[in-house]
Amino acid sequence: MKSVIICDMEGLITNLNDGAVKMFGYPSKELVGIKRVSIFSPGEIVLQNVLGWLRDANETGEHITKTNFIRKDGSKFAAKIKITPNFADGKDNPQTGYCGITEVIEEEVNIKINWVTKIIKGVAITRVGFASASLFPVFSVGCYYAGIGDSLFSPISLTLTTFGILFFHLFSNLYNDYFDVTHGTDEANTEYFNAGMDSTILQGAQLSGGSRAVELGLISLKGTKSLANIMFILGLATAAGILYMSFLNTGSTNNAYYSAIIALVGVFVGYFYTAKPIRLSSRYGLGELSIFLSFGPLLTLGTGFAIANETIQLYSNEFYNLLLLGIPIGLLTTNILFINQYPDYASDKKVGKNHLVVLLGKKASRWIYVLNLILALGSLYFIAENILIGTKQMLFIYILIPITMFYSYFLISGLFKYYNSRKLIKYNIHTIYFHMLFSFIYMIILANFQ
């Protein structure tokens, strides 16, 4: 008996024979157009081997290997698989996907999982790579203080704040995954984007639709919740250290008090972004607004309160400067979330996850993405004119702002053309790249001494 399964470039099953139905135990109606081929393999093998197998098949015309697979009932079996690339009516036309021909074998197959894969597994479960959205604003405030004077912030406090924000971000990621699975959001989503081989930096990363870690068997649902609670406890412990250091640095509870309030707001948003009964992600724009505030002005303001060596008074110039510094980064982070809602549109609408793309529709929602970029540009001009002087101001005007304009045009052109196509994935990836590039340049300019 041979199993024959055909999938598209992203692994979505498009056809299979009766042998596949018998071998894996799934009726075809549960697979075709719904599940990815990764469902048949242990998660660690998917992370470590599958992209390499596909790359070899592309380069040589086929890849043959022995591996382990998983049936619907959870039982494992050894098999030999032959993977070949598929093309639209001949190799001179674009590749459409892959064909996998599988035979059960009566031998033990042991695929050694290396330590790098175990690290990648942790990254996949926690989506720690996306914690840069939280850490860049923190580092930007450190760069801002370093660039305007000496001994304005505590390096120890900055270190503690970095870890505290990281722990709370992972807590949020894990609970978002937990609630998306329990609410059926992930199960309903068959159109999510995976970077696959389209990105060197983000290779294999889940861009939308959650981590899929539970689906891949990398961690259980109970384990996801337990790990989230561990991150929360670590975050609380680190927060206690931040507040104590703030008191030692300033001789006052003022900064500690306000940084604690902002941290509580961040934790609230992180948990109730997907948790019922509030579920901010389904509240007609409240999810997008909360992401902007939490990953933008509130985060930079909270960081300023946490790491400053001097007391920051409410509504002082420093207070407003810290708020302003977070606006462009917050808007670009919101656009990452926003463009990732496009592939999730159908499933989110089905389960009542009423974010702006569901509310306005894909076509009209493009203008929200454009508006965020326009506001980011406007905030850069405002920062340059009202906060920066000398070389920093010139670097903003002649380097950062032009780069932002050109990259924004590229992103907007792609979104307007491919908003209803799988080709949009290129611009989802570049929205992340732009956020990274912008943040690095932003921090370098702010740290420039003058």
N, C-alpha and C positions, 0 to 999 in steps of 0.2 A: 504494500500500500504506500502510495506517495501522496504527500500533501503539496499542492501548488497554490501559492498565495501571491497575488499581484497587488502592489501598493503604489501610491504616487510618490513624489519626491520627498514628502514630509512623513512618509510611513503610513498614511491613511489607507486602509484596506479598500481596494476597488473591486476585487474579484477573488474567488477561491473555488476549488473543486470539492467534490464530495469527500475525497481523501482527507482534506484539511478539516472538514466538519467532524469526521470520525476520529482523526488523530488528536485534535485539541479539545473536542467536546463542546464546542460552541455552535449553535445554529447560525446559519449564514446571516439571518436577519439581525443578529446581535453584533455583527462585525462589519459588514459591508457599508462603507460610508459613515461608520460610527467610531470604530476603534483603530488604534495604530498597531503595527506589528510588534511593537515593544511589549505589548501585553503578554506575549507568549514566552518571553525570556526573563530570567532573574534580573532584577534591577542592576546589580553590580556588573553583570555581563554586558548589559546595555550601555552602561557608562564607560566601561573599559574597552569594549571590543567592537561594538556595532559600527560606529563611524569609520573605524579602520577597515572593517570588512567591506563597507560600501565604497570607500575610497579605492581599495584594491580592485573591486569589481569594475569600477569606472575606468581604471588605468589599464587593466589586463583583459577585460571582457567577461571575467567571471571570478568568483571567489568561492572556494570549497573548504569547508571546515567541519569539525565535530564540536558539538556544544550540548548544552542542556536546555530543555524547554519545560514549560509548565502548562498543564491542562487546566480546564475550567475548574475542576474539582480540587486543584492545588497540588496534585501529584506531579512529580518530576520524571522526566525520561531523557535518555541520551539519544542523539540523532545526528545524522550527517546532513548538512544543508549546502546547496549550491545556489549562489546569488548571482544574478545577471542583470545588467541594466536594460531597461526597455526604452524604445524610441518610437516616435510617431511615424510609422511607415518607413522604417529604414534608418540607418545610423547617420545619414546626412541631415536628418531632422532633429529637433530638440528632444532631449531625454525627457521621458514622461514619468519614470519611476523605476521600480525594480520588481523582479520575479524571484521568489524563493521556492526551491523544490527541496522538500524534506523527506528523509527516510529514517524510520526508527532503527537503531542499532542495538544489539545485545552486548554492550560492553560499557565499562565505567569510564566516564569522561570527567576529568578533573581540570577545571580552568582555574589556575592560580590567580587570585585577586591581589594585586600589588598595593603597596601602601599609598601610592599616589591616587589610586582609585578610591581608597577609603577616605582620603581627604576630599576628593571630588564628591563623594557620596554625602559627606557632611555639608559641603557647599550647596549641593542640590537640595538637600532636605531643608536647610535654613535659608537658602537664597541669600547667603551672606554677601555675594557680589553686588547685590543691589543696595547694600548698606552704605555704599558710597553716596547715595542720595541724602543720607543723614550726616555723613562724616564731612563731606565737602563744605557745608555751611559752618561746621564747627572749626575746621581748619582755616576757613576764610576769615573768621573773627580773630583767630590767633595771628594770622598774617597781617590783618589790619592793625592790631595792637603793636606787633613787632615793627611795622613800617612807620608808625607815627611817633615812637618814643621808646625809651628804655624802661624796663621793669614795670610795665603797665599791666602785665598779667603773670599769673603763676604757672610755670611749666608743669608742676605737679598737678595743679587743678585742671589744666588742659588735658593731661594724660588721663586723669580720672574721668573727665567729661567725655572723652573719646570712647572709653570703655563703657561708661554708663549708657551713652546714646546707642552704642553698638548692641548692648544687651537688650535694651528696650526695643530696638528695631527688630532684632531677631524674634523677640517675644511677640511682636506684632505680626511678623511674617508667618510664624508658626500657627498662631491663633486664626489668622486669616485663612490659612490652608485648612485648619481643623473645621472651621465653620462652613467653608465652601464645600467641603466633603459632606458634612452632616446635613447641610441644607439642600444637597443635591445639585449644587451649582456646577461642580466639576463633572459630575456624571452626565449632565445635560450638554456639556461643552465638548463638541467634536471638532470644532474649527479653530482651536487655539493655535498660536504660532510657536514653533520651536526654531531657534536659530540654525540648528543643524550644521551643515558645512558652508552656510552662507556668510558666516562671520568667523574670522580667525580668533578674535578676542573673546567673543561670546559663544564659541563653538559648542553646540549641544544644549545651550541654555534655554530654559522656558521663558519666553517673552510675555506670554499671556496665559490665562487659564490656570494660574497657580503653579506650584512646583511639580505636581503629579507624582510626588514621592510616595504617597500611599498607594496609588494605582500601580506604580512600578514595584511595590513591595520593598522599597528601601527602608520604610518605617511603618509601623502600625498607626492607626488613628489614635489609639490610647497613648502610644509612644510620642506622637506629635504633641498631644496635650501636656504630657509629662515634661517633655523638653521645653515647651513654652513656659511652663511654670518655673523650671530651673532658671531660665533666662530672666524671668521676672524677679526672682529672688536675688540673682546676681546683680541685676539692675538696681534693686533697692539697696543692697549692701554698698554698691559703688556710689549711689546717690547720697547715702549717709556720709561717706568720706568727702564727697564734693561739698556738702553743706558745712561740714566741720572745717574744712580747709578755707572756705569762703569767710567764715567767722574769724579764723586766725589771720587771714590776709588783710581783712578790712577793719577788724576790731568791732564789727557791727553785724547784726542779724539781717540788715536790710537786703543785701544782695542774695543771701541764702533764702530768705523768705520769698522773694519774687522768682528766683530760679526754681524753687520747689513748686510754686503755683503753676509755672509754665510746664514743668516736667509732668505734673499731674494731668494737665490738659493734653499733653502729648500721649501719655499712657491711655487716657480715656479714648482719644481718637483712634489710637492703634488697636485697642480691643474692640470698640464698638463700631469700627469701620465695617466689619462683617457680622458682628454678634447681634443677635436679637435682644431686646425689642427695638433698639434704635437703628442699627444697621445703616450707618451713614452712607455707605456705597449705593444704597437704593433710594436715597432721599432727594432725587431731582436736583442735583447740583451741590448738595451739602457735602458729598464725598469729595468732589473736586476742590471745593473751597477749603475743606479741612486739610486736604493734602497740601495745598498751597501754603496755608498758614503754618502747618506743623513742620514742613520741610523747607520753609522759607523764613519769613520775618520773625515768627515766634521762636524758631530754633536759634537764629543768630542773636536775638535779644536774650534768650535764656542762657546761651553760651557766654555772652558778655557778662551777665550777672554772675555766672558760675566761676569764671576765671579771672575777673578783674581784681587788681590789688587796691583799687579805690572804690568807694561807695558810688553807685550810679543812682542818681535821683530820677524819680519818675518825671517824664516830660522834659527832661533836660536835652541839650543838644546831643549828648552821647547816647541817650535813650533813643532818639529818633534816628541817629546815624546807624545804630545797630539794627533797627527795624528795616531801614532802607537797604542795608547790605544784603538782607535775605530775600528781597523781592525778586530780582532776576533769577536767582537760583531756584526759588520756590516755583516760579512760573515755568521754568524749563523742566523741573521735576513733574509738575502737573501735566505737562505735555507728554511725558513718557507714559504716565498712567492713561492719559486721554487717548493716545493713538493705539494703545494696547487694548482699548475697549472695542475697537473696530472688529477684530476677528471674533470677539466674544459676543457680538451684538445679538445674534439669534438666540443663543442659549441664555444670555442674561435677560433678554426680554421674556423668554419662556418661563423663567423662574421668578420673575418680578424684581430683578435687580435693575431698578430704574435710574441709571446714571444718565448723564446728559446725552450720550450718543443714542441710547434707547429712547429718551424723551424727544429729542429733536430729529432723529434719523441720521443715517450716515452722511448724506449729502449736505444737509444744513449744518451739521456739527463741525464740518471742516472750518467754518468761520470762527469757532471757539478756539481752535488750534492757532489760527492766524492771529486772533486777538491776543492770545497769550504771548506770542512772539513780538507783536507790536508793543505791548505793555512792557515786556522785558527790555526791548530797545529803548523805550521812553525812560524807564527807570535807570538805565545806564547813563543816558544823557543827564538826568537829574543828579545822579551820584557824582558824575564828573564835574558838574557845575557847582554843586553845593557841599561836597565833602572833600574832594581831592584838589590838590594844588600841584603846580610845577610839572615834573616829569610824569607823575602818575596820571594827571589829567590828560596830558598829551598821549600817553599810551592807551588810555581808554578811548579817546576820540579817534586816533589814527590806526590803532591795531584792533582792540577788542570789539568796538562797535562795527567797523567794516566787516570783520570776520563773522560777527553775529548776523549782519545783514545778508551776506552772501550765502551762508549756510542755511539761514531761514528761507531764502528764496528756493534753494534746492529742495528743502524739506516740504515746503508748501506746494511746489510743483508736483512732487511725487504723490503727496496726499490727494491733491485735486484730481490727478490722473488715475490713480490706482485705489481710490478709497473703497471700491467694491470688488477688489481683486486680491488674489493671494500674493500678487507681486508687491503688495504694500509692505510685506515683511522687510524688504530692503530699507524702507523709510522708518519702520519701527526700530530697526537696528541703528540707523543713523541718528535717530532722535536721542538714543542713548549715547552714541559716540559724541554728538554735539554737546550734550550735557557734560561729558567728561572733559572734552577739549576746552569748552568755555570755563569750567571750574578751575582747571589747571592755569590757564592764562589769567583768570580773575585773581587767583591766589598769588601768583607771581607778581602781578602789578601791585596788589595791595601790600605785599611784603617789601616792595622796593623802598629802600631808605633814601630820604632826601632831607 
